Amino acid sequence: MSQQALTSSQDYTAASIQVLEGLEAVRKRPAMYIGDVGLRGLHHLIFEVVDNSIDEAMAGYCKEIEVILHADGYVTVKDDGRGIPVDIHPTEGRSALEVVMTVLHAGGKFDRRTYKVSGGLHGVGVSCVNALSEHLEVRVYRDGWIWYQSYRQGVPEAPVAPIGKTRSHGTEVRFKPDPTIFPVVEFQFDLVANRLRELAYLNRGVKIVLQDEREREADGKPLTRIFHFKGGLPEFVKYLNHGKHTLHEVVYIEGTDPDGLYQVEVAFQYNETFNESLHSYVNNIRTHEGGTHVIGFRRALTRVFKSYGEREGLFSRIKFEVAGDDFREGLTVVISVKVPEPQFEGQTKTKLGNSEVAGIVESIVGKGLSEYLEENPRVARIVLDKVLVAAEARYAARKAREMVQKKGSIGSGGLPGKLADCSNREPEASEIFLVEGDSAGGSAKQARDRRFQAILPLRGKILNVEKANLAKVYENEEIKNIAIALGFGKLNPQGIHEAELENLRYHKVILMTDADVDGSHIRTLLLTFFYRYMRPLIERGHLYIALPPLYLVKRGQQERYCWNEEELKAAIQELAGGDENKVTVQRYKGLGEMNPEQLWQTTMNPETRTLQQVSIEDAAEAEETFSVLMSKEVEPRKRFIEQNARYARLDV
């Protein structure tokens, strides 16, 4: 939604830039400013620069943003906004551009006259990017001139100066991450694309172009993606529901508080699945832990639908209370609010804490939804029919949960009989392997270190929770075993809650499946289950994937394990000594093909194994992928396979 700025381009000058403190310690403690120096922190550099351009868009001055991933490791971010001020700062005595680029907490975002709202919370963004870059250069197109300055590790190489004339306006930042700070400096196209797509949905009408000069399209041109959504949030909901059978058109509600300071946008649509898919944002920042804006929406949704259903006599057929969770089954919703001074809380600072926002959102959504239902009684009926089915399933699921404590595969101590537990009782030092099949489970039990490693064999492919209702999920034997073994005992309709993680018996939950097509399928089913019903476990970094080797290359007593084709070629070259007939290559399709000693050394020994931590870098992308791969619809899955075929590896 476009914002009207409180200042004109002429009023946005050096005096608008407020300086809070200098740029110290960023290079010494980069994780304090960007989270970490891994892939997440590396990509955060791009997003910090892009956020500045998005802020210009929210203020009504920027319509197009271009991001280029160069082959030489540089990244360019260019916008057509007003351009960072270049005149002399009133207290710093140097160009405001240099102040913004080299001083922490310097920017126009602290001045409410310059930006009503901003995605940058602390103004550390672009100066941190500068400090953590091997080299950075900025061009400002403003007042008829191109202004330029370059930096090495955040230090200016020369004063800000004009290098030519222009009729354009905007800011262009080109930087290269410092390899002495970041172990890996190669950007991943998909990670960048996912965030830019999200920003384009959240800021309707803004055009964001992503180019990757490292990859080529079929016509030889750089790989290019254009994100430009005039529909905004309704289009976002359609994207999230891609591949699902939806029950009605997207409902869109927007409004502001009486003073016009808070802006609320909500778009939602019900589908035939059994899970809620909620994506919430504050000033374009993803709030993974929700907050007061989510509370306000849920209150309004439950209150309005409940009132309508009771008035129409639709709840008369059931003998128990309809709960709030029942109104959210199969719901896909995007909530986006603009808040002048957001307060964040929670462990990851992604939970909105402003108490006034709950009432504002509830009021706007309540009024808008009431009007919508009066005008669309058919949709109201369809949704409430689904709510009633959900309530009945929840009631049946509660009965099924009660049976878990009475019978099932629960051995001594209330744990599954198939679980080979570890002797350690400290969750922080314990780990559990969920292993495909009894055969591989037997090998894993022999291979493990019994002190801190537990093994839970799984029989075949677990239930596809994307297609199953709650009653079937709770009755499934393998899912019951997983929940009980991990310490949860039972699942809630919306999955485990954050607070329940204190009951987690192992701080490393490791999926260990065969390195073939079936193993990959089972791993996807398990990931779908954890994503839907145990998402806090992923968000807190407890879920891992074991990576068993694909090959063993031998020559006499010499042997090399290989995890990919490149390692295989290197091992053959090393051991063959020019004669490939002297080496043997064994392809591991299953864990059972390795003896316990090999399984321990390659896949289970903390000293030598490789684990892949499962994280939700982009829940929207994960949501869409899981839905396409695991839903009933064939065509979207076919398109996904065709689009991603170049990333596939043939399994023979």
Secondary structure, DSSP 8 states (H G I E B T S, - for coil): -----SS-TTT-SGGG-EE-----STTTSTHHHHS-SSHHHHHHHHHHHHHHHHHHHHTT---EEEEEE-TTS-EEEEE-SS----SB-TTT-SBHHHHHHHSTTEEGGG-TTT-SS-S-SSS-HHHHHHHTEEEEEEEEEETTEEEEEEEETTEESS--EEEEE-S--EEEEEEEE-TTT-S-----HHHHHHHHHHHHHHSTT-EEEEEEEEEE-TTSSEEEEEE--TT-HHHHHHHHTTTS-BSS--EEEEEE-TTS--EEEEEEEEBSSSS-EEEEEETTEE-TT-BHHHHHHHHHHHHHHHHHHHHTTTTTT-SS---GGGGGTTEEEEEEEE-SS--EESTTS-EE--HHHHHHHHHHHHHHHHHHHHH-HHHHHHHHHHHHHHHHHHHHHHHHHHHHTTSSSB-GGGSBTT-B--S---GGG-EEEEEESHHHHHHHHHHS-TTTEEEEEE-SS---TTT--HHHHHH-HHHHHHHHHHT--S--TT---GGGGGG-S-SEEEEE--SSHHHHHHHHHHHHHHHHH-HHHHHTT-EEEE---SEEEEETTEEEEESSHHHHHHHHHHHHTT-GGG-EEEE--SGGGS-HHHHIIIII-TTT--EEE---S-HHHHHHHHHHHHSS-HHHHHHHHHHHGGG-----
